[in-house]
Amino acid sequence: MLALKNISKQFGHKQIFKNFNLNVEEGKILAVVGPSGGGKTTLLRMLAGLEKIDSGQVIYRDKEVSLDHLEAENLLGFVFQDFQLFPHLTVFENLILSPTKTLGMTKADALKKAEELLAKLGLEGYGDAYPFSLSGGQKQRVAFARAMMIDPKIIGYDEPTSALDPELRQEVEKLILQNRDTGITQIVITHDMEFAQDIADDILTINPK
């Protein structure tokens, strides 16, 4: 289980979180909903180590994780809202960049893992493709594969259905539910309550103060 205890985060003069507590059950999907400005994306960025947590505790499987080493601990793999795939790199190159640069994985091992993930996600044969040639749903799956390359404990999605048509929305929903079947803990940020109700085991509503 992931537990956040008394988490506080402030941007300038605005208090985003104050003594915030949250439990996420192992292998479950938590949907975090609410209007813009409530801190939903900030929550994911903090767990991924992309934003500093001012104070509090992050505990995973009964072990406290240092607030200064969340990124190095690979606690959360981040699937960005706009995918953030490098357009000048192939799918393979996008996938192996982080593990070879930050984890010291060899290129051969990284490519093998990338091939396995792409096959699992129905993208076998797309490794040499460039992002511009992919559909929105394919980019979403590549973004997920990239997050999985670092073997995170949790996957976090920032507005995964934003600007997607109904067909692609269903594809993303299917992917998230398939991931739950493999035992992956997931946190999904969304403004779409209907989508949240379709996928989530638990729903947390965050409102800006």
N, C-alpha and C positions, 0 to 999 in steps of 0.2 A: 504494500500500500504506500501511496505517496501522501504525506501529510505536510501542510504548511501551517506554521504556528506563529501568530502575532507578527505577520509580515507587514512591514511599513515601507512605503515608497512615495517620494515627493519629487515633483518636477517644479523647480522654481518655487513659487508661492502656492502651488496647487498640491494638495494632498491626494494622491491617487489611491493609495491603500493605507489604512491605519489599523493595526492589530487585526489583520485579516487572517482568517482560519479556513482551511479547506482540506478535505480528505478525498482522495481518488482511489477507488478500489482497484486491485490488481486485475488486469484483463478486461476492464470495463470501459465504456465510452461515456465521458462527461461532456455534455454540451454547455457552453457558456454563452448566454444570450444577453442582449441589452442594447441600448442605443449607443451611438458613437460617443466617445469621450468618457466612457465609464471605466476604462482600464482593461478591457478584455484582451486586446493584443499585447498590452504591456505585461499582462500576467504570463503569456507564453514567452515573451522576450526575456523576462526575468528568469524563468526556468531554464531557458536555453543559454543563459549567461550572456545575452546580448544587451541586457539592461541590468544595472547594479541594484541589488536589494539593499535598502538602507539598514534594516534590522529585522530580526526574527529568526526562525529556524525552518530549514527544509529537511525533512526526514523521509528516506526511502528505504523500505524494508527494514524498519527499526534502526537504521543507521543514519546519523546526521551527516548531511552533505555540506561542505564548506561553502559559504556564500561567495567566496572569492574564486572558487574552482568549479562552478557549475558547468561551464563550457567544457573544461577539460574532463569532467566526469561523464560527459555525453549523456546527461540525464534526459534531455529532451531533444529530439530531432525535429526541426522546424520546417514545415511546408508553407512557404510564403504565399500570400494572397495572389500575387502576380507571378508566381513560380520562380522568378529571378534566375532563369537559366541564362548562361552566357551565350549570346547569339553567335559569337565567332568560334565557339567550341562545339564539337560533335556531342552526341548524347554520352558516349563513352567518356569523353574528356570532361564533361560536366560532372559525371559520376565519380571519377577517380581523383579529381582535383583535391578535395578535402582530405580523404584518407591517406593519400600519398604525401601531402604537404604537412598535415597536422598530426597524423597518427603514425607516420613512419612506415606505412604499408608499402610493400614493393609494388611496382606497376603491374607486374604479372599477377600477383595475388588480387590486386584491386580490379583488374580487368576480369578475372575469373568470377569474382563476386558480383561485378556489374552484370555480366552475362547471365548469371543465375537469377538475379533480381529481375532483369528485363524479361526473361523467360517466364518467371512466376507471374509477372504482371501483364502478360500477353503482348509484350513488345519485342519478342525475339526477332532479330534481323534489323532492328532500328538503331543499333549502337553507333553506326557511322552516319546517321542522319543528323541534320542541323535543326535547331528548334523551329526555325521558320516553316519547315516542311511538316510540322506536326499539328494535329488538331488540338483543341483545348483540352479534351479528355486525355489525349496522349501526353501532353505537357504536364498535366496533373499527375499522371502515373510516373513520369520521369522525375518530377519533383519529389514524389514519395520515395522512389528508389534512391534518390540522392540522400534524403534524410536517413534512410535505412543503412546506407553504406557505413555509417559510424557505429552501428549497433546500439542505438539509443535505448534507454529503458522505456521511454514514452515517446509517442508521436504526437505533435501538436499541429493542428491545421488552422490557419488564419483565413476565415471567410472562404472556405473551399468551393462554394457554389456561386460566389459573386460573379455576376455578368455572364453566367453560363445559361444556355438554353435548357429547356426541360429534359431533353434527352441526355445531355451531358451531366445534368444535375443527378439524374438517376444512375449514371455511370459512377459518379463520385460516391453516391450513397452506397452502391453495391461494393465498391472498393473498401470503404470504411468498415462495412459489415463483414466482409471477407477477412479483413485484418483482425477483427475481434475474434473470429473463429480460430485464428492461430494463437490467440492469447495475448495479443499486443494491447497494452494500455494506451488509450487515446483521449486527447483533449481537443475538442472542436469548438472554435470560436465562430459564432454565426449570429446574424441578425434575423435569420429566418426561423421562426418558431415552429412552423410546420416541418421543416427539415430536421430540426433538433428533436422533435417528437418522434420522427420516423427512425432515427438512428441511435438515440441516446438511451443509456441505462439510467442516467441521472441528469438533471438539468439545473444549472445554477444561473440565476438572473443577477446581473450586475448593473446597477444604476449609477450614473454620475451624481456626485454630491454638489 
